[in-house]
Structures are given as C-alpha cells and as structure tokens.
C-alpha cells in the first residue's frame, strides 16, 4: 500500500501518556482505538478512511502484533462486519471501518445479524461519511442504516481531541447497550490536521497473545426463531433505553446556553465547526465559537433523547435545525416532539438550507441569514446581518465579470500511463471500425474502470455496484442482439465479482464477454493490496491468481493480454465477440498500476544515478512539422500528458498536439495512433543519464550520419 509513507504516523501510534500527536483526524481515531484496548481491527479501504487501514498495516509488525492485536484488510465490507461476530460471545473490543453508505450497504446483512444478537465486547464501526462530497458513487445517509438496525450513531465535533474522546465513549456506549456503534466522520474532518494529547495504549485482555481458553455458547445469541423475537424486543425495551441513559449520563450531547433565550440552533456534531464559523462571519459569534444564540450539539444522533430535546425547545420561539442529508430525521423528530409536548415553537430546517449536498460554509451562512431574518436576535439588526452577508458575497459578482462563460467541467480520467486507458481506447476503436460487433452494451463497474464512462471513451451503459458489472448484464445478455461486454477491475473481482458475477454467469450459462482489468492493486482506494497483488496487507504471500479462480468456478475460455498492446486487445475482443464457443468468455487485461510502478521505479532510478550507473528514461513527443492538428489521438486516448500547442505552420489555424513533461513513456499515445491508422507524428525519445563509452560513441556516430544526410 504505497500511496505514501506512514513511518512517522506509526511512530506516533506508540506515544504514551502526555505525549502530543500531530496529524490528521483519522490518525487520532486510530490512536484512540489502541488506547481503548481493541483486540482486533479490520475493514475495507476507501476514501476517507483508507489511511486508518494503511497506518495499521504499517504498524502491524512493530506495534499491533507485539500487543496481540489482530489486523486484517478484509475481503469486503461484509467480511469486515462479520469480524464483529467475535464480540457477540466474548468480551473483546473490536473496530471495523469502511467508506460511507456504499460500504454499509455491502455490510448490511452481517451488521443486521450482529445488531440483532447484540454484543458483549465494545464494537465500533468507523464510517467515512461522504454526503455530497463526491468521493462515493452514492449519496445516502448512514443515519438510515442506524435507524434500520437500531445501531447507535455518533457524529462528533470536529477536532482530534473530540475524535479520540468519542472513540472511547463509543466503546463504552456499545458495552452499555450491547449494540455495535457507528462512528461517523466526514472526508474533510478525516484529513483536518491538529494535535492530540495521548494516553497510554491498552493491551487487550483477550488477544493473540492471551487467547480465549473455552468457547462460549448461548442459544439466546443465535439468530434463529424464537430467539430473534426476543432479540428484537430487547432492542427497544433494553438496549436503546440503555443507550439513551449512557448518552445523558456521559453528556455526549452538548447544550451551550446563550443570552438569546428565544432562539436556538440544533446541529449534528460534525457540523458545529461550520455553524460556528458562519455565526462569526455574520457577527453573531467569535472565532472560538462563543455565541449568544443557545446551541444543542448532537454528537449522538441515534438514539435521540426526547427529554433532552424537549428541554432545549422549551421556552423558545424559533429553532433552526442544521442537519446535513436527507431524509431529515432530526428535524422530523423535533417537530413531532414539539407537537406532542404542545410547545409553541417554530422549527425551521431544510426550507432555509438545501435538501441535498454537502453543507459547505457558503450554504450554511445563507441558511443562518434567512433564519435570523425570520427571527432577529436582540443583539443586532437584520440590516446589520444583511450588510455583512452582502460584503461577504460581493466578490462573487466581480468574479463573474471576469468569466464571460462558465468554466468547462473537467471529467474524471485515468492517470497518465494508466494501463486501463489503452483497453478502453481499443474498445472505442473497435466500436468505430466494426460497429456490427463492437458497438454493444457495456456493463461498467465501480473503481478506476468507471472513468471509461466519461469522455473521450464513453464506454459503459450502467454502473450498479462494486464487482457487479457482470451480474448487472445478466438480463441484458440474453435479450440483446449481439454479445454484451462487462468490465471490472481486479479489486471488484475479488470483492464481489467472482461469486456474484462469474459464478452466477457460469451457473446460468450466460453467453457474454467479461474483461477483467488486472493491475495488481485495488488502485481506486490508494493502491491497496488484494489477492492479485501476491501479498496481503501484512505482506504475507498469498499465491492467489485470477486465472486459477476463474478455472475453479468453471470458466473455459480465458485469454490474458497485455493492456498496452492495443492492436492485440482489439483482436482478442473481436475474437471473444465472434467466437462460436458458448458461455462466458473472459479477457484478463494485465498491466501494473502506473502510480505504483512509478513509486517503485523512480527511487531505484535515483539510486542508480547516485551510483553512476546508466539510467534510460523514455518519453514520447509529437513532431510539430508532421502533426496536422486532427486531435484524433486525444479523442481516442485522452491522456493528461497530451495537450495543445500553437502550430509552427502559419498556414494551419488549428493547434497541434503536444506531449508535456508529465509523460511516463507508456507509449499509448503512439500505439493508439497507429492502431487507429491515424498519423505518424508520434516519436519516442530516450533520455540517457550516465551513458557508457559505447552509448556515447553510438550517439556521436548517429549525429554525424544524420548531419551528412541533411540538406545543406
């Protein structure tokens, strides 16, 4: 997992009482897990919680294993959730993590069973919330999952100290109510930087160094009728009431009084920073968050405590609920409670904000402005608030004057040199050259391969879930006039694709083509290890390959190709789409993730240079005298290193193609040009550092020969 080095972070995870940790929010959460005495940690990577797993992986040998803590990079979110089964029967504290609701959806089956059976050991689920941010393929709320399964949900204030406190409180809450607990943290909060005064790490009572001696068995913890009826009853008669008592006794929610007693603000804990700053810019608070407007900060979103909410509402005329995401559960609950308690209070919420998207400062400032216009505070005037708002937004109109038209959106794309780019170039070329077979339905998948649906490729008709590309073509394939294609990455293959996709297609005799992009890593999450990598997150060899797995479930037609061989890829695709062999045809497009390759190759090159050895660096270019400005190379390739430059020919108005310095020398630009029979303007340059005597001699000889052939 080479996205970056975590050596300094690993060192800080070992800090003791009183030492100061400097780092990101996710690091504070990781440290708090160790301070809470966890026996096991697992999860599936994805923004923004990947770094929790990265740091744990790097700390496994030096810190986790000596403490007896088990760590794994789970096969999926469902597998991670199933780890919590250890805490059903044994008093073991454990934590699992994944990204947002997309991970929770995958994990929901196992989560429902854990929540039904209940836990003895504290169980924490760290969720990288992503409502409106855009790093997830779906925008839904974790709150919905918490309500569905009666799982307490924490959404703490954004600071490293708060994160650490609520990790510890989360374990306490879990053990108090015998339920796992969601710990929600947003992307920006994960990567915010700050300091944390550390505590000593706590060795778990049950661990790999101090294992369980005897199994624990209780029919009452088996999810099977009639016990499931009792489990369901306990959720509402014992567990959630116990959670509410813990929330009140430990003051998880914060009531901040103020002189404006008629007014009130209620918000999720994770939005307090934004609300406090918004009040400051409107002149209703200072930079430290102090404000005359009373606030109720809900660090615990589920279960809500009715008495706590009614006590805050009582005596107020107007209350504004700042609740990110839909449905607006908190706002609805408040309105219902106010009605039942016959309180004369107007509760405002979504009508002053937005029903969707991330609550960025500009949106919250606008909502607060509307609220204080409806319910003016006594310490200022509506005019003063409007003047501050106008001054704050005055630059926007000025900026629009500099932009006569909106800036074009830049679609997400593959990295420079990505081995997936030539695959989709080949698919696009085949679609243009032979539409009778190449212009077919393509079921896309989640991961880097999803970028194929964007320009310039526009390859992909649907995206339904991680590793679900082939399964999503199940009803299309038998009802389509030609063979359809499904695409998935190796990460998606091992996550869901093998069982739900490939095994299902073989079992149901699906006659279609599956393309698996094998780049050796789960690259979209940050080059995390998967079974194709050859080692697991603990750097232990695995010996698992995609061809072995395919043959194991009965696939007969398997072809492996070089991702960068566009001509060969086109031929193999054509063969798969036209062969008379029935059943599933699988093409494995093999090529290492270029980001990870560069991270490995560049340090080696620097060492070679330092040692005085020869290092050859290939790079491609475009001959400005040959390029006609057709730009077909860009339309079929879209490499970020391909850009435009003014033509040196005064008779040509169109700009010509140009390869900038970010080129990694993969050769796809020239390869795609030749495969599509476009133009001969691409050339390869090899920069040779520390050349030997023979290389220098050949270089001089070539220059002389070229000079002699050049016209005078």
C-alpha positions, 0 to 999 in steps of 0.5 A, a space after each residue: 500500500 504505497 500511496 505514501 509513507 506512514 513511518 512517522 504516523 506509526 511512530 506516533 501510534 506508540 506515544 504514551 501518556 502526555 505525549 502530543 500527536 500531530 496529524 490528521 483526524 483519522 490518525 487520532 481515531 486510530 490512536 484512540 482505538 489502541 488506547 481503548 484496548 481493541 483486540 482486533 481491527 479490520 475493514 475495507 479501504 476507501 476514501 476517507 478512511 483508507 489511511 486508518 487501514 494503511 497506518 495499521 498495516 504499517 504498524 502491524 509488525 512493530 506495534 499491533 502484533 507485539 500487543 496481540 492485536 489482530 489486523 486484517 484488510 478484509 475481503 469486503 465490507 461484509 467480511 469486515 462486519 462479520 469480524 464483529 461476530 467475535 464480540 457477540 460471545 466474548 468480551 473483546 473490543 473490536 473496530 471495523 471501518 469502511 467508506 460511507 453508505 456504499 460500504 454499509 450497504 455491502 455490510 448490511 446483512 452481517 451488521 443486521 445479524 450482529 445488531 440483532 444478537 447484540 454484543 458483549 465486547 465494545 464494537 465500533 464501526 468507523 464510517 467515512 461519511 461522504 454526503 455530497 462530497 463526491 468521493 462515493 458513487 452514492 449519496 445516502 445517509 448512514 443515519 438510515 442504516 442506524 435507524 434500520 438496525 437500531 445501531 447507535 450513531 455518533 457524529 462528533 465535533 470536529 477536532 482530534 481531541 473530540 475524535 479520540 474522546 468519542 472513540 472511547 465513549 463509543 466503546 463504552 456506549 456499545 458495552 452499555 447497550 450491547 449494540 455495535 456503534 457507528 462512528 461517523 466522520 466526514 472526508 474533510 474532518 478525516 484529513 483536518 490536521 491538529 494535535 492530540 494529547 495521548 494516553 497510554 495504549 491498552 493491551 487487550 485482555 483477550 488477544 493473540 497473545 492471551 487467547 480465549 481458553 473455552 468457547 462460549 455458547 448461548 442459544 439466546 445469541 443465535 439468530 434463529 426463531 424464537 430467539 430473534 423475537 426476543 432479540 428484537 424486543 430487547 432492542 427497544 425495551 433494553 438496549 436503546 433505553 440503555 443507550 439513551 441513559 449512557 448518552 445523558 449520563 456521559 453528556 455526549 450531547 452538548 447544550 451551550 446556553 446563550 443570552 438569546 433565550 428565544 432562539 436556538 440552533 440544533 446541529 449534528 456534531 460534525 457540523 458545529 465547526 461550520 455553524 460556528 464559523 458562519 455565526 462569526 462571519 455574520 457577527 453573531 459569534 467569535 472565532 472560538 465559537 462563543 455565541 449568544 444564540 443557545 446551541 444543542 450539539 448532537 454528537 449522538 444522533 441515534 438514539 435521540 433523547 426526547 427529554 433532552 430535546 424537549 428541554 432545549 425547545 422549551 421556552 423558545 420561539 424559533 429553532 433552526 435545525 442544521 442537519 446535513 442529508 436527507 431524509 431529515 430525521 432530526 428535524 422530523 423528530 423535533 417537530 413531532 416532539 414539539 407537537 406532542 409536548 404542545 410547545 409553541 415553537 417554530 422549527 425551521 430546517 431544510 426550507 432555509 438550507 438545501 435538501 441535498 449536498 454537502 453543507 459547505 460554509 457558503 450554504 450554511 451562512 445563507 441558511 443562518 441569514 434567512 433564519 435570523 431574518 425570520 427571527 432577529 436576535 436582540 443583539 443586532 439588526 437584520 440590516 446589520 446581518 444583511 450588510 455583512 452577508 452582502 460584503 461577504 458575497 460581493 466578490 462573487 459578482 466581480 468574479 463573474 465579470 471576469 468569466 464571460 462563460 462558465 468554466 468547462 467541467 473537467 471529467 474524471 480520467 485515468 492517470 497518465 500511463 494508466 494501463 486501463 486507458 489503452 483497453 478502453 481506447 481499443 474498445 472505442 476503436 473497435 466500436 468505430 471500425 466494426 460497429 456490427 460487433 463492437 458497438 454493444 452494451 457495456 456493463 461498467 463497474 465501480 473503481 478506476 474502470 468507471 472513468 471509461 464512462 466519461 469522455 473521450 471513451 464513453 464506454 459503459 451503459 450502467 454502473 450498479 455496484 462494486 464487482 457487479 458489472 457482470 451480474 448487472 448484464 445478466 438480463 441484458 445478455 440474453 435479450 440483446 442482439 449481439 454479445 454484451 461486454 462487462 468490465 471490472 477491475 481486479 479489486 471488484 473481482 475479488 470483492 464481489 465479482 467472482 461469486 456474484 458475477 462469474 459464478 452466477 454467469 457460469 451457473 446460468 450459462 450466460 453467453 457474454 464477454 467479461 474483461 477483467 482489468 488486472 493491475 495488481 492493486 485495488 488502485 481506486 482506494 490508494 493502491 491497496 493490496 488484494 489477492 492479485 497483488 501476491 501479498 496481503 496487507 501484512 505482506 504475507 504471500 498469498 499465491 492467489 491468481 485470477 486465472 486459477 479462480 476463474 478455472 475453479 468456478 468453471 470458466 473455459 475460455 480465458 485469454 490474458 493480454 497485455 493492456 498496452 498492446 492495443 492492436 492485440 486487445 482489439 483482436 482478442 475482443 473481436 475474437 471473444 465477440 465472434 467466437 462460436 464457443 458458448 458461455 462466458 468468455 473472459 479477457 484478463 487485461 494485465 498491466 501494473 498500476 502506473 502510480 505504483 510502478 512509478 513509486 517503485 521505479 523512480 527511487 531505484 532510478 535515483 539510486 542508480 544515478 547516485 551510483 553512476 550507473 546508466 539510467 534510460 528514461 523514455 518519453 514520447 513527443 509529437 513532431 510539430 512539422 508532421 502533426 496536422 492538428 486532427 486531435 484524433 489521438 486525444 479523442 481516442 486516448 485522452 491522456 493528461 500528458 497530451 495537450 495543445 500547442 500553437 502550430 509552427 505552420 502559419 498556414 494551419 489555424 488549428 493547434 497541434 498536439 503536444 506531449 508535456 513533461 508529465 509523460 511516463 513513456 507508456 507509449 499509448 499515445 503512439 500505439 493508439 495512433 497507429 492502431 487507429 491508422 491515424 498519423 505518424 507524428 508520434 516519436 519516442 525519445 530516450 533520455 540517457 543519464 550516465 551513458 557508457 563509452 559505447 552509448 556515447 560513441 553510438 550517439 556521436 556516430 548517429 549525429 554525424 550520419 544524420 548531419 551528412 544526410 541533411 540538406 545543406 
